Amino acid sequence: MLSTFRDNNLISLIELGMEGHFPLFRTKWLRNKGKRRDMALNSDEQIRANRLIKRISCHKSLERKKVIMEILDEEDRELLIRSFIATIEEKILETKYPLQ
């Protein structure tokens, strides 16, 4: 999933997320526990998440990325947040427990 995030701005957002800061998401979106929030993404969801990430990464400024997040329907927004959080978790695990 990390390979999907190629945009330097998104990589910076992932690094901020590793520290607990999520400037791309509203607090209410993060508090909203969807029915599938704790479940892994299936292959169809990964394809949709990649499409959404590409849509967001074509914009350079954080404000434009936020606008895209606002206009997404709730299901797509939840999917993107799940993908983003999963990527952050993967990155944290890579840094804390590197393969030897």
N, C-alpha and C positions, 0 to 999 in steps of 0.2 A: 504494500500500500504506500510505502514511502516514495516509491518511484513515481507515483502520480503527482506528487507535490514537487514540481520542478521550478516553479516561479520563486524567485528569491524573496519576494514579499510574503508568499505563503510559508516559505521555510522560516522566515523571521517570526511569523505568527505561531508556527509550531513551537519554536524555541520559547516564545513568550508563554505559550500554553504549558510547556514543561515547568515553568515557574509559577503557574496558577493564574496567569492573566489571559483573558479571552476578549480582546478588543473588537473582534469581528462579530461576536454574538451578544445579543441583549441578555441581561440577567434572567429575565423571565423565560427565555428559550432554554437556558441551561437548567433552570429549576423545574421546568415542565418535564416530568417523567413520562415519556411515551411508553406504550406497551412493549416496544421492542428495544428500548434503550440499552438494556444490558445484554442483548443477544448479538452474536457475531453477524457480520454481513454475509448474505448468501451471494452467489455469483451474479444474479440479476441486479441485486442492490449495489454490488461493486461496480458494475457497468454503469448504472445510473449515477452513482456517486462520482465516478470518473468524469462523466459528461458534465455534471454540475461543477466539479472542480475546474475543468477546462473553461467553463463559462465564467467563473469568477476570476480565474487567473489571467484572462485576457485584459483585465482592467488593472491599471498600475496603482491607483490611489486606494487607500483604505476606505475612504468615503464612498467611492463607487462600488467597492466590494460589499459594503454595508447595504447600499441601495439594492444590489442584486439579492442579498439575503432577505431584505424586506419584501421583495416582490415574489419570492418563491412561495409556493403553497406550503402548508404546514408539514405535509408528508415529506416533500423534498428537502425542506429545511431540517427536519429531524434526521433524515438520512445523511445529509451533509455533516451535521453536528456529530452523529455517530461515527462517521468515517474519520472526521478530524480528531475526535477523542481517541479512537482506536490507533490512529497514527501516532499521536502523542504518547500513548501507553507503550506502543512498540518502540518508539525512540527512547523512552525512559528505561525500558528493559535492556535495550542495547547498550546504553551508557553504564547502567549499574551492574549488569551481568554480561560482560563481553565474552564471546566464545574464545577459548584458549587454544 
